[in-house]
Amino acid sequence: MRYKRLVRIILCSSLLLFAAQFAIFRIRGVFDLALLSCLYDNASWVTEKPRVLLMGSSRCFHQLVPSVIADLNGLGSTDVANIGQVAAGPFEMLHTYTKHIDLLDEAEFVFYVLDADFFFESSHVDSPYERILLDRKQWDLISGVHGNFYHLPAVLFANAIRGSPRKTGAEMGFEGLPHMDFLNMTFEDRDRPFRLDLENFPLSDFQVGSMRRIKELCEAYGGILVFVLTPFWDIGSLEDEFFDRTDILVRALDDALGPTRLVGSWEREEYGLEYEDFLDNSHLSASGSEKVTPLIFGDIESIRSQRPAMLSGRVPAGATKRANRN
């Protein structure tokens, strides 16, 4: 009898603990405690106030060279900081920005590399914080690849905690990449079905809102936000969904941010790039970074005089690209 009672107590306690963790860790305020760790801290290495901040995903982290920007614009070696990170979306950049705002508040320019992939809910699948935002249907859809943690938010919370930053201050946050013979290689993209599914993984209001907050903070401290386009090896090889997603994002950013500045281009011909200047179709190698950075950032003060405008019509539209490709 005592044994059965003990078993019942254990079972009831387990059920209560399961229900409690679901109720507690689904609350954003509680889950936010993970942000007190080193999660999304990409500027822990910054010790002096930079005048130029570079933000974005790997297309920033591995492509924009702070030392080149500093040399061409008469800035000091610590005046340009690259706080981009692999697979980082606007929320990750916003968290890094606000976590170190006491050091980053004097940035005169915030350059953000535009990458539509990380503005959609499909990017939440691999993001340790944003995964908590996925609903039950989305978890069911990705369960075959990523497992289903909808009812295990405590596990998501534990996995989100970081004991140390992912990024060091080597080369002021830049890390160059080697060239690979990518045209003769195949790559697995397990998340492609989710990116294509705009019905179930639409534009993320959470990420667009984070981007708006970055702009507001930047301007509140006297800086200006500038979006950046960086080149592809062959933009014509990109699928229609790339342009569809970019069109959706551009319209949303226009609505949320209003007029903004834009520099750079997706076209490799504008930079005189060769095959060896790319890691793959969408990332530059170190040699490509050394070529592209001065062409975009050779005179950043001239960007200040650029009149802000809507992104629509300036970021290449899907219909135009498809027409050129055909």
GUZA-723895 format. One record per residue: residue in one letter; x, y, z of N, C-alpha, C, O in turn. Coordinates in steps of 0.001 Angstrom, whole numbers, padded with zeros to 6 digits, always signed. Each point is the difference from the previous one (the first is absolute). Layout:
BEGIN
AXYZXYZXYZXYZ
...
// end
This chain:
BEGIN
M+000831-001203+000000-000831+001203+000000+000872+001262+000000-000246+000950-000743
R+001277-000974+001606+000902+001155+000046+000712+000192-001336+000234+001123-000447
Y+000103-002255-000177+000681+000065-001303-000893+000654-001040+000454+000855-000760
K-001723-001250+000720-000935+000580-000965-000200+001488+000262-000101+000803-000927
R+000047-000457+002201-000167+001416+000342+001207+000807-000451-000138+001105-000525
L+001316-001665+000734+001226+000683-000423+000024+000187-001515+000393+001053-000502
V-000818-002086-000214-000045+000089-001456-000963+001090-000439+000303+000777-000906
R-001477-000718+001556-000983+001038-000347+000558+001394+000266-000195+000925-000788
I+000895-000793+001919+000584+001305+000340+001030+000414-001043+000040+001153-000431
I+000794-002113+000033+001026+000297-001008-000638+000377-001326+000421+000957-000650
L-001444-001716+000249-000675+000290-001267-000681+001359+000033+000104+000775-000951
C-000800-000487+002042-000685+001297+000117+001001+001151+000024-000218+001045-000612
S+001322-001257+001332+001025+001044+000061+000611+000251-001370+000263+001141-000381
S-000042-002227-000353+000571+000132-001345-000933+000767-000916+000431+000862-000767
L-001721-001186+000855-000988+000703-000827-000069+001472+000367-000097+000862-000873
L+000148-000575+002180-000045+001396+000439+001235+000764-000462-000091+001149-000432
L+001252-001806+000529+001229+000648-000454-000030+000254-001501+000442+001049-000471
F-000968-002021-000278-000100+000175-001448-000916+001172-000328+000335+000847-000828
A-001498-000803+001488-000945+001091-000251+000587+001336+000437-000190+001021-000662
A+000908-001038+001789+000572+001247+000510+001062+000546-000936+000024+001200-000271
Q+000874-002075-000237+001045+000487-000899-000602+000551-001277+000521+000957-000573
F-001627-001560+000119-000650+000511-001206-000580+001382+000259+000123+000902-000830
A-000759-000743+001990-000618+001287+000323+001043+001075+000259-000157+001144-000426
I+001232-001521+001132+001001+000996+000401+000869+000440-001168+000152+001196-000248
F+000418-002159-000471+000984+000353-001019-000617+000413-001326+000714+000417-000911
R-002045-000529+000791-000654+000590-001165-000237+001492+000214-000368+000712-000934
I+000575-000246+002144-000147+001424+000295+001272+000712-000448+001093-000331+000458
R-001232+001294-001342+001166+000664-000575+000879+000636+001070+001226-000036-000100
G-001847+000615+001121+000794+000646+001032+000926-000958+000711+001108+000371+000390
V-001560-001611-000217+000837-001021+000631+001053-000495-000983+001173-000127+000351
F-001594-000151-001581+000946-000486-001006+001093+001029-000259+001120-000356-000367
D-001445+001625+000557+000988+001063-000214+001192-000109+000945+001039+000616-000238
L-001184-001393+001307+001130-000178+000912+001199-000619-000714+001142+000187+000421
A-001403-000924-001503+001105-000574-000778+000892+001092-000573+001188-000219-000243
L-001771+001398+000027+000763+001109-000568+000976+000609+001005+000851+000808-000372
L-000971-001194+001643+000962+000459+000995+001314-000767-000112+001012+000404+000574
S-001031-001505-001311+001232-000742-000270+000732+000682-001156-000269+001162-000305
C+001176-001865-000326+000737+000570-001137-000728-000190-001324+000567+000251-001063
L-001823-000694+001122-000794-000167-001210-000102+001326-000749-000346+001024+000590
Y+000643-001042-001872-000132+001161-000884+000861+001189+000433-000326+001151-000291
D+001409-001435+000977+000938+001063+000382+001180-000038-000966+000922-000801+000158
N-000963+001667-001145+001037+000025-001032+000928+001202+000115+000763+000296-000919
A-000834+000396+002056+000854+001179+000170+000696+000006+001358+000398+001057+000490
S-000251-002226+000116+000654-000066+001313+001456+000441-000074+000594+000374+001011
W-000028-000418-002199+001413+000334-000208+000228+001492-000238+001144+000455-000004
V-002210+000304-000194+000137+001441-000261+000369+000713+001299-000696-000134+001006
T+001783+000883-001032+000455+000708+001202+000034+001514-000185+000043+000743+000980
E-000061-000283-002230-000020+001433-000276-001161+000326-000926-000423-000843-000791
K-000087+002047+000885-001205+000369-000740+000280+000128-001496+000781+000856-000414
P-001415-001705-000396+000192+000100-001451-000864+001099-000603-001026+000379+000565
R+001447+000122-001703-000781+000998-000735-000828-000637-001108-000947+000602-000506
V+001312-001817+000137-000707-000720-001064-000298-001414+000485+000892-000704+000474
L-002159+000294-000596-000414-001355+000357-000451-000745-001245-000734+000542-000827
L+001171-001774+000699-000408-000865-001102-000839-001124+000580+000449-000707+000902
M-001669+000534-001411-000931-000986+000539-000529-000912-001096-000002+000351-001180
G-000448-001535+001600-000638-000917-000930+000419-001435+000245+000557-000333+001047
S-000831-000503-002017+000293-001428+000085+001431-000268-000465+000859+000878+000082
S-000610-002090-000568+001338-000337-000498+000416+000875-001171+001192+000160-000264
R-002168+000410-000443+000317+000885-001128+000554+001343+000479+000453+000816-000802
C-000495-000600+002105+000709+001121+000626+001263-000510+000686+001100+000483-000270
F-001261-001449+001144+001087-000549+000813+001209-000384-000851+001133+000332+000349
H-001364-001026-001460+001090-000532-000810+000322+000845-001231+000813-000415-000825
Q-001428+001587+000680+000162+000729-001258+000443+001453+000139+000608+000537-000925
L-000889+000105+002034+000324+001420+000152+001196+000158+000929-000035-000435+001151
V+001093+001060-001658+001289+000045+000701+000170+001347+000714+000216+001015-000661
P-000308-000986+001995+000116+001256+000740+001292+000757-000255-000025+001224-000130
S+001153-001918+000055+001281+000696-000170+000058+000739-001328+000592+001077-000079
V-001193-001633-000960-000028+000664-001310-000841+001271+000077+000398+001046-000512
I-001553-001141+001148-000871+001172+000148+000707+001085+000800-000052+001176-000361
A+000710-001567+001440+000701+000974+000837+001120+000690-000772+000126+001223+000060
D+000676-001977-000774+001132+000570-000737-000458+000985-001072+000602+001061-000165
L-001661-001403-000561-000459+000844-001104-000699+001267+000468-000120+000961-000759
N-000341-000953+002004-000768+001142+000488+000692+000754+001130-000626+000796+000699
G+001918-001050-000526+000760+000724+001004-000446-000272+001421+000069+000885+000853
L-000526-002099-000587-000479-000362+001328+001036-000840+000732+000902-000571-000613
G-001043+000506+001929+000902-000806+000798-000309-001483-000121-001047-000387-000519
S+001962-000434+000998-000135-001453-000161-001178-000579+000768-000474-001086-000332
T-000010+001792+001356-001146-000493+000772-001283+000759-000317-001011-000175+000681
D+001047+001013-001708-001170+000824-000324-001062-000733-000811-001125+000486-000124
V+001463-001642-000425-000957-000770-000799-000105-001395+000601+001006-000698+000127
A-002215+000289+000242-000210-001306+000627-001009-000812-000796-001091+000475-000314
N+001469-001694-000004-000895-000932-000686-000609-000916+001058+000683-000875+000532
I-001971+001076-000225-000663-000820+001017-000974-000988-000641-000871-000548+000675
G+001025+000323-001993-000826-000984-000690+000305-001413+000489+001032-000251+000622
Q-001950-000659-000917+000159-001384+000445-000684-000941-000978-000978+000371-000650
V+001484-001568+000548-000593-001012-000876-001457-000230+000390-000312-000224+001170
A-000581+000282-002165-001435-000274+000181-000688+000982+000942-001060-000310+000545
A+001642+001486-000346-000609+000974+000904-001125+000759-000689+000141+000452-001137
G-001249-000321+001837-001099+000830-000457+000007+001327+000730+000861+000228+000850
P-001801+000655-001160-000043+001310+000646-000098-000057+001522+000580+000841+000687
F-001312-001832-000149-000109-000051+001461+001355-000255+000650+000328+000617+001014
E+000455-001517-001589+001333-000258+000547+000854+001261-000056+000716+000310+000952
M-000788+000414-002059+000763+001242-000113-000513+001052+000983+000788+000738+000592
L-002099-000671-000421-000579+000949+000951+000460-000320+001420+000346+000903+000761
H-000343-002178-000409+000421-000372+001354+001466+000359+000233+000345+000542+001049
T+000509-000837-002010+001409+000380+000124+000134+001513+000159+000768+000483+000832
Y-001518+000249-001631+000036+001466+000007-000408+000549+001368+000707+000828+000575
T-001841-001288-000057-000505+000531+001269+000830-000487+001186+000160+000724+000983
K+000363-001936-001069+000799-000543+001109+001264+000824+000223+000493+000106+001123
H+000025+000476-002202+001243+000775+000091-000219+001449-000442+000900+000637-000549
I-002096-000135+000794-000318+001345-000485+000897+001056+000634+000206+001064-000584
D+000333-001344+001775+000900+000965+000634+001286+000186-000791+000658+001033+000121
L-000289-002036-000939+001183+000105-000851-000349+000298-001459+000837+000501-000751
L-002057-000805+000356-000380+000128-001409-000853+001228-000282-000450+000192-001129
D+000223+000634+002132-000937+001119-000156+000559+001166-000814-000752+000907-000358
E+002040-000908+000059+000568+001106-000777+000257-000374-001459+000681+000728-000721
A-001223-001855+000294+000156-000405-001402-000733+000978-000911-001200+000226+000152
E+001930+000348-001094-000595+000953-000935-000698-000705-001157-000916+000548-000612
F+001356-001762+000322-000595-000797-001073-000269-001413+000517+000840-000600+000671
V-002010+000087-000989-000299-001417+000194-000308-000572-001380-001037+000304-000590
F+001938-001126+000086-000188-000640-001308-000558-001407+000225+000601-000814+000701
Y-001750+000546-001302-000663-001299+000183-000089-000702-001352-000636+000507-000924
V+001279-001682+000807-000016-000752-001254-001356-000677-000164-000406-000810+000833
L-000283+001147-001907-001361-000482-000225+000026-001454-000465+000592-000317-001032
D-001225-000550+001786-000056-001439-000302-001384-000484+000403-000268-000209+001183
A-000613+000030-002162-001404-000309+000274-000181-001292+000784-000973-000136+000741
D+001885-000807-000889-000153-001295+000669-000320+000147+001478-000788-000774+000542
F+001386+001752+000112-000089+000088+001452-001078+000967+000480-000004+000415+001159
F-000897-000065-002051-001169+000792+000358-001281-000836-000049-001086+000520+000255
F+001205-001800-000577-001173-000865-000120-000026-001026+001126+001037-000338+000572
E-002236-000153-000260-000152-000924+001118+000712-001323-000238+000261-000734+000953
S+000057+000415-002197+000776-001213-000267+001376+000077+000649+000581-001033+000330
S-000051+002238-000142+001312+000140+000646-000079-000285+001497+001019-000289+000627
H-002218+000366-000049-000154-000281+001428+000319-001455+000328+000326-000338+001138
V-000426-000519-002156+000221-001434+000192+001379-000273+000594+000130-000862+000869
D+000887+001568-001312+001377-000235+000448+000504+001062+000968+001192+000032+000307
S-002066+000832+000176+000418+001090+000884-000343-000344+001447-001172-000207+000313
P+002160+000142+000575-000245-000493+001360-001006+000804+000804-000688-000565+000850
Y+000581+001872-001093-001029+000775+000695-001316-000035-000760-001040-000292+000590
E+001060+000578-001869-001224+000142-000774-000796-001297-000128-001172+000035-000375
R+001785-001171+000680-000725-001270-000084-001222-000018+000920-000984-000684-000280
I+001052+001438+001375-001133+000027+000925-001223+000655-000646-001118-000172+000484
L+001320+000917-001568-001093+000695-000677-000755-000900-000974-001094+000354-000439
L+001657-001508+000096-000673-000908-000922-001250-000581+000649+000015-000362+001177
D-001099+000275-001949-001226-000572+000558-000035-001513-000219+000906-000581-000597
R-001967-000032+001093-000069-001466-000036-000004-000534-001429+000650-001005-000289
K-001370+001666-000597-000052-000463-001388+001382+000059-000639+000395-000919-000717
Q+000336+001994+000976+001344+000125-000564+000925-001087+000540+000795-000569-000748
W-000897+000280+002044+000810-001077+000567-000341-001338-000643+000887-000811-000267
D-002171+000581+000019-000397-001250-000659+000622-000100-001393+000419-001077-000424
L-000362+002203-000280+000534-000008-001362+001503-000269-000029+000495-000645-000924
I+000223+001127+001916+001459-000157-000004+000469-001207+000801+001198-000280+000048
S-002125-000438+000581+000376-001061+000941+000848-001095-000635+000858-000581+000665
G-001089+000291-001948+000772-001053-000649+001472+000332-000123+000836-000900-000081
V-000508+002190+000066+001391+000444-000145+000590+000450+001330+001150-000308+000313
H-001942+001036+000466+000522+000642+001203-000575-000552+001300+000389+000456+001075
G-001296-001416-001138-000670-000450+001210-001114+000970+000365-000121+001072-000593
N-000685-001450+001566-001120+000846+000402+000136+000345+001477-000168-000855+000868
F+000475+002123-000596+000208+000460+001367-001101+000953+000464+000188+000758+000952
Y-001330-000799-001624-001062+000941+000368-000395-000169+001465-000230+000987+000698
H+000151-002231-000232-000398-000266+001382+001200-000111+000939-000153-000412+001149
L+001333+000774-001624+001205-000083+000824+000748+001336+000018+001186+000045-000325
P-001862+001034+000699+000678+001310+000002+001168+000073+000972+000913+000802-000192
A-000930-001643+001249+001137+000002+000921+001263-000483-000701+001096+000479+000290
V-001249-001430-001213+001143-000480-000781+000509+001110-000916+001208+000208-000121
L-002137+000505-000525+000397+001123-000856+000737+001061+000810+000989+000571-000458
F-001483-000317+001667+000639+000982+000874+001423-000434+000338+000934+000798-000084
A-000772-002058+000465+001332-000508+000354+000945+000064-001193+001175+000332+000152
N-001686-000650-001338+000839+000022-001202+000363+001418-000424+000993+000204-000699
A-001793+000776+001119+000258+001389-000388+001107+000640+000832+000633+000959-000443
I-000401-001474+001626+000990+000602+000896+001411-000209-000551+000371-001116-000364
R+000405+002183+000307+001372-000054-000494+000966+000343+001129-000178+000993+000705
G+001200-001826-000543+000976+000236+001053+001089+000977-000387+000651+000589+000864
S-000449-000415-002163+001030+000926-000471-000432+000569-001345-000767-000642-000717
P+001240+001827+000360-000374+000602-001289+000507-000827-001171+001026-000671+000103
R-001751+000721-001222+000414-000707-001213+001067+000764-000765+000655-000558-000880
K-000478+001822+001208+000839+000858-000835+001113+000648+000806-000195+000387+001152
T+001363-000274-001768+001121+000700+000617+000247+001297-000767-000632+000266-001022
G+001553+000522+001533+000279+001280-000637+001124-000033-001005+000509+001052-000387
A-000105-002240-000050+001055-000080-001009-000421+000767-001242-001111-000179-000498
E+002004+001041-000006-000254+000829-001182-001279+000824+000151-000737+000205-000965
M+000486+000259+002178-001174+000829+000308-001301-000672-000444-000924+000654-000484
G+000879-001965+000661-001230-000743-000245-000118-000635-001362-000961-000727-000255
F+001911+000977-000634-000049-000589-001347+000737-001331-000025+001022-000169+000665
E-001550-000769-001435+000674-001282-000185-000096-000398-001466-001082-000337-000482
G+002199+000374-000226+000013-000325-001419-000205-001480-000262+000297-000843+000847
L-000809+000539-002031-000285-001379-000393+000879-000419-001176+000404+000848-000796
P-000105-002134+000674+000783-000474-001147-000892-000163-001229-001225-000037+000113
H+001843-000060-001270-000742-000347-001220-000210-001507-000041+000871-000772+000402
M-002045+000360-000896-000253-001419-000256-000462-000158-001447-000604+000910-000569
D+000885-002043-000008-000427-000282-001374-001476-000402+000021-000356-001135-000318
F-000493+002096+000700-001398-000313+000306-000824-000402-001217-001022-000669+000148
L+001442+001060-001340-000752-000392-001190+000104-001499-000258-000807-000565-000739
N+001787-000069+001341+000173-001447-000154-000305-000745+001297+000492-001104+000230
M-001317+001734+000614-000376-000604+001272-001514+000019+000141-000680+000800-000644
T+000159-001670+001474-001429-000002+000312-000170+000291+001481+000810-000425+000824
F-001865+001150-000495-000255+000394+001378-001406-000435+000406-000954+000141-000765
E+000844-000666+001969-001311-000378+000525-000636+001205+000678+000651+000687+000787
D-001902-000432-001085-000734+001110+000599-001277-000564+000608-001049-000027-000644
R+001148-000419+001885-001134-000690+000612-001159+000932+000335-001126-000458+000198
D+001393+001764-000134-001061+000942+000348-000668+000631-001218-000880+000849+000144
R+001289-001257-001330-000575+000574-001214-001528-000129-000052-000662+000972-000366
P+000067-002128+000715-001468-000095-000061-000706+001022+000877-001086+000466-000343
F+001686-000116+001461-000631+000960+000898+000100+001419-000561-000933+000790+000141
R+002049-000471-000768+000136+001318-000623-000983+000174-001153-000505+001098-000234
L+000239-002180-000478-000931+000070-001124-001446+000109+000459-000863+000432-000765
D+000595-000815+001994-001368-000045+000528-000360+001336+000648+000028+000132+001224
L-000361+000845-002043-000312+001334+000519-001348+000046+000703-000266+000921+000771
E-000585-001904-001030-001297-000042+000678+000169-000340+001476-000626+000623+000858
N+001461-001600-000562+000194-000431+001383+001196+000660+000680+000094-000002+001227
F+000812+000562-002012+001162+000696+000553+000115+001375-000666+000901+000231-000805
P-001814+000672+001144-000041+001313-000661+001069+000949+000541+000837-000374+000821
L-000894+001597-001303+000874+001049+000522-000198+000112+001507-001129-000058+000488
S+002216+000217+000241-000058+000081+001458-000201+001449+000450+000884+000840-000170
D-002042-000562+000739-000237+001331+000566+000996+000286+001122+000387+001147+000224
F+000019-002197+000470+000964+000131+001092+001332+000535-000519+000595+000885+000616
Q-000125-001414-001739+001273+000452-000555-000120+001387-000620+000899+000827+000153
V-001996-000568-000848-000199+001337-000576-000075+001034+001118+000560+001091-000117
G-001255-001437+001206-000069+000908+001143+001363+000238+000625+000292+001109+000450
S+000542-002138-000417+001362+000158+000527+000822+000920-000893+000797+000801+000490
M-000994-000919-001803+000708+000879-000937-000443+001449+000192+000819+000918-000044
R-002097-000725+000254-000498+001359+000257+000626+000571+001272+000358+001177+000046
R-000228-002009+000977+000583+000458+001258+001478+000354-000173+000475+000958+000609
I+000252-001708-001421+001403+000339-000287+000083+001394-000612+000834+000814+000397
K-001704-000547-001365-000001+001315-000651-000333+001101+001000+000632+001057+000000
E-001622-001304+000848-000394+001007+000986+001137+000300+000974+000261+001162+000312
L+000414-002201+000166+001111+000202+000931+001158+000728-000663+000583+000923+000569
C-000263-001353-001777+001090+000628-000737-000251+001496-000159+000884+000815+000265
E-002074-000461-000692-000327+001408-000230-000117+000775+001308+000328+001186+000051
A-000795-001850+001008-000110+000668+001295+001369+000432+000519+000107+000985+000731
Y+000933-001718-001107+001365+000334+000424+000765+000786-001066+001221+000143+000076
G-001952+000361-001063+000612+000876-000993+000632-000694-001183+000687+000647-000790
G-000898-001954+000640+000569-000734-001122-000976-000152-001149-001149+000432+000090
I+001609-001049-001177-000871-000286-001134+000120-001482-000360+001078-000592+000059
L-002217+000019-000433-000045-001398-000422+000136-000073-001512-000652+000747-000729
V+001503-001649+000268+000214-000189-001436-000074-001496-000304+000729-000793+000595
F-001605+000410-001516-000041-001397-000442+001075-000233-001061+000355+000904-000757
V+000150-002129+000720+001096-000356-000901-000378-001238-000809-000517-000973+000547
L+000778+001017-001852-000119-001179-000856+001403-000483-000342+000849+000793-000406
T-000601-002084+000567+001293-000579-000367-000207-001025-001119-001085-000570-000116
P+002110+000330-000706-000202-000734-001256-000135-001518+000135+000463-000616+000960
F-001120+000050-001968-000075-001445-000214+000908-000354-001177+000291+000846-000846
W+000148-002092+000798+000742-000454-001167-000902+000006-001226+000378+000522-001049
D-001561-001097+001175-000937-000063-001123-001404+000226+000530-000686-000946+000387
I+000262+002195-000371-001319+000315+000529-001107-000603-000857-001100-000256+000488
G+001396+000031-001767-000998-000594-000882-000327-001439+000333-001027-000521-000434
S+001900-000135+001209-000246-001395+000360-000902-000142+001219-000425-001105+000338
L+000134+002215+000315-000842-000060+001191-001438-000333-000375-000489+000404-001056
E-000173-001136+001923-001373-000402-000265-000950+001186+000142+000327+001014+000616
D-001512-001171-001205-001001+001062+000066-000334+000371+001440-000292+001160+000290
E+000335-002140+000616-000382+000283+001384+000918+001036+000641-000432+000736+000887
F+001687-000668-001319+000904+001016+000536-000541+001395-000300-000031+000864+000876
F-000391-000654-002107-000513+001310-000396-001381+000260+000600-000315+001132+000366
D-000503-002172-000267-001320+000163+000615+000141+000437+001453-000678+000926+000446
R+001547-001584+000277+000207+000325+001407+000596+001400+000153-000385+000750+000897
T+001313-000408-001765+000603+001330+000069-001029+001084-000292-000010+001039+000660
D-000855-001272-001642-001058+000968-000304-000907+000213+001208-000344+001133+000336
I-000041-002230+000314-000858+000089+001189+000706+000789+001096-000598+000870+000633
L+001871-001179-000414+000761+000679+001049+000144+001483-000283-000201+000824+000892
V+000544-000479-002109+000226+001403-000348-001258+000830+000246+000078+001103+000542
R-001223-001625-000936-001248+000734+000240-000256+000170+001497-000440+001061+000444
A+000715-002107+000326-000216+000074+001444+000960+000987+000661-000397+000737+000902
L+001648-000718-001340+000962+000950+000564-000365+001432-000356+000164+000905+000818
D-000654-000695-002024-000449+001343-000370-001126+000460+000919-000019+001150+000439
D-000914-002047-000151-001123+000346+000874+000462+000244+001434-000492+000912+000664
A+001429-001719-000190+000415+000063+001401+001046+001073+000275+000000+000607+001071
L+000888-000370-002029+001136+000891+000231-000108+001322-000740+000625+000986+000391
G-001406-000958-001447-000029+001191-000830+001246+000081-000869+000671-001013-000196
P-000344+002182-000327+001166+000154-000884+001308-000355+000712+000202+000358+001161
T+000675-001058-001864+001304-000378+000547+001071+000153-001075-000306+000193-001177
R+001556-000281+001594+001113+000047-000949+000387-001420-000407-000197-000957+000749
L+000755+000847-001962+000384-001302-000540+001276+000146-000809+000131+000919-000809
V+000816-001835+001030+001245-000019-000780+000283-001434-000442-000561-000953+000542
G+001437+000816-001532+000418-001316-000457-000865-000546-001117-000919+000661-000483
S+001235-001882+000084-000700-000647-001113+000136-001511+000130+000952-000499+000601
W-001917-000225-001171+000079-001463-000056+000839-000495-001180+000364-001175-000051
E-000060+002053-000886+000643-000406-001254+001522-000045+000149+000615+001013+000334
R-000009-002162-000574+001451-000129+000167+000769+000832-001017+001125+000423+000269
E-001728-000182-001448+000687+000766-001038+000333+001416+000462+000972+000595-000465
E-001762-000069+001361+000244+001363+000476+001234+000094+000897+000469+001097+000304
Y+000048-002232+000113+001166-000013+000883+001229-000621-000659+001069-000046+000609
G-001206-000429-001840+001125-000637-000675+000457-001282+000669+001200-000258+000094
L-002137-000544+000369+000333-001205+000757+000213-001214-000897-000629-000138-001050
E+001523-000730+001485+000283-001252-000692-000530-001177+000821-000425+000164+001144
Y+000458-001344-001744-000488-001209+000665+000700-000219+001343-000630-000400+000979
E+001936+000665-000943+000781-000213+001216-000385+000962+001120+000414-000184+001145
D-001195+001199-001464-000406+000976+001007-001256-000425+000752-000541+000774+000790
F+000074-002001-001030-001210-000486+000665+000260-001310+000734+000752-000856-000465
L-001391+000724+001620-000046-001282+000702-001049-000895-000640+000233-001181-000258
D-001404+001780+000007-001099-000689-000660-000808+001050-000745+000468+001127-000165
N-001646-001461-000279-000757+000938-000826-000377+001279+000733-000184+001040-000633
S+000066-001099+001952-000492+001164+000735+000978+000577+001013-000333+000957+000698
H+001544-001526-000603+000981+000511+000959+001345+000249-000678+000475-000813-000792
L+000117+001938+001118+001322+000339-000513+001090-000762+000741-000145-000323+001179
S+001223+000044-001873+001213-000471+000671+000733+001229+000543-000438+001131-000210
A+001545-001354+000901+000758+001118+000567+000452+000977-001079-000034+001213+000208
S+000456-001735-001362+000448+000897-001074-001162+000835-000530+000176+001174-000325
G-001359-001772+000238-001171+000746-000442-000387+001084+000983-000397+001095-000398
S+000513-001399+001688-000304+000992+001032+000922+001203-000101-000428+001140+000176
E+001699-001404-000462+000974+001082-000133-000297+000874-001218+000356+001179-000012
K-000996-001734-001002-000356+000777-001194-001308+000765+000180-000115+001153-000415
V-000865-001798+001032-001337+000591+000104-000057+001109+001043-000610+001044-000232
T+001244-001267+001379-000096+000972+001095+000405+001413-000415-000751+000931+000292
P+001888-000711-000955+000359+001379-000369-000927+000617-001036-000183+001218-000017
L-000404-002040-000847-000890+000546-001022-001321+000471+000589-000624+000914-000538
I+000192-001522+001627-001242+000431+000649+000264+001094+001028-000779+000946+000117
F+001880-001074+000630+000231+000867+001157+001194+000935-000177+000555+000478+000989
G-000158-000212-002214+001163+000844-000235-000148+001415+000512+000992+000639+000352
D-002220-000135-000303-000248+001367+000486-001334-000001+000733-001033+000336-000578
I+001058-000712+001841-001265-000141+000720-000662+001348+000277-001218+000059+000168
E+001991+001018-000117-000617+001306+000234-000919+000389-001153-000987+000708+000202
S+001306-001167-001407-000872+000308-001137-001353-000694+000135-000995+000456-000562
I+000963-001559+001307-001264-000712+000215-000926+000830+000875-001222-000075-000131
R+001802+000862+001020-000806+000840+000880-000866+000977-000801-001123+000315+000393
S+001657+000156-001514-000736+000980-000808-001028-000647-000919-000788+000695-000641
Q+000793-002028+000577-000985-000701-000828-001400+000231+000555-000230-000119+001204
R-000684+000443-002075-001372+000248+000448-000706-001331+000249-000060-000834-000904
P-000481+000612+002114-000715-001252+000269-001202-000164-000929-000665+000975-000349
A+000400-002206-000041-001129-000294-000887-000525-001385+000324+000632-000768+000725
M-001798+000459-001273-000566-001327+000201+000870-001049-000701+000583+000264-001051
L-000506-001445+001646+000793-001081-000587-000636-000538-001274+000706-000412-000921
S-002032+000412+000864-000696-000479-001197+000455+000807-001209-000025+001231+000013
G+000436-001932-001046+000501+000667-001190+001505+000130-000017+000595+000222-001054
R+000033-000359+002227+001468+000062+000060+000607-001386+000215+001039-000321-000576
V-001682-000494+001398+000402-001404+000109-000608-000721-001192-001212+000079-000200
P+002013-000784-000604-000519-000640-001217-001223-000857+000271+000011-000854+000888
A-001062+001086-001657-001268-000705+000191+000021-001357-000670+000733-000221-000964
G-001547-000689+001484-000062-001341-000546-000441-000030-001447+000569-000746-000798
A-001562+001532+000439-000508-000014-001371+001084+000428-000984+000135-000573-001081
T+000637+001593+001471+001073+000486-000872+001076-001056-000182+000468-000229-001116
K-000077-000410+002201+001053-001005-000080-000440-001209-000816+000778-000555-000776
R-002023+000158+000958-000485-001150-000759-000052+000315-001488+000279-000858-000838
A-000643+002108+000517-000046+000402-001410+001396-000018-000611+000184-000450-001130
N+000805+000946+001889+001376+000010-000497+000543-001416-000167+000759-000280-000928
R-001155-000602+001831+000487-001367-000042-000575-000744-001203+000666-000855-000585
N-001888+001179+000223-000641-000663-001136+000418+000620-001329-000450-000442-001057
// end
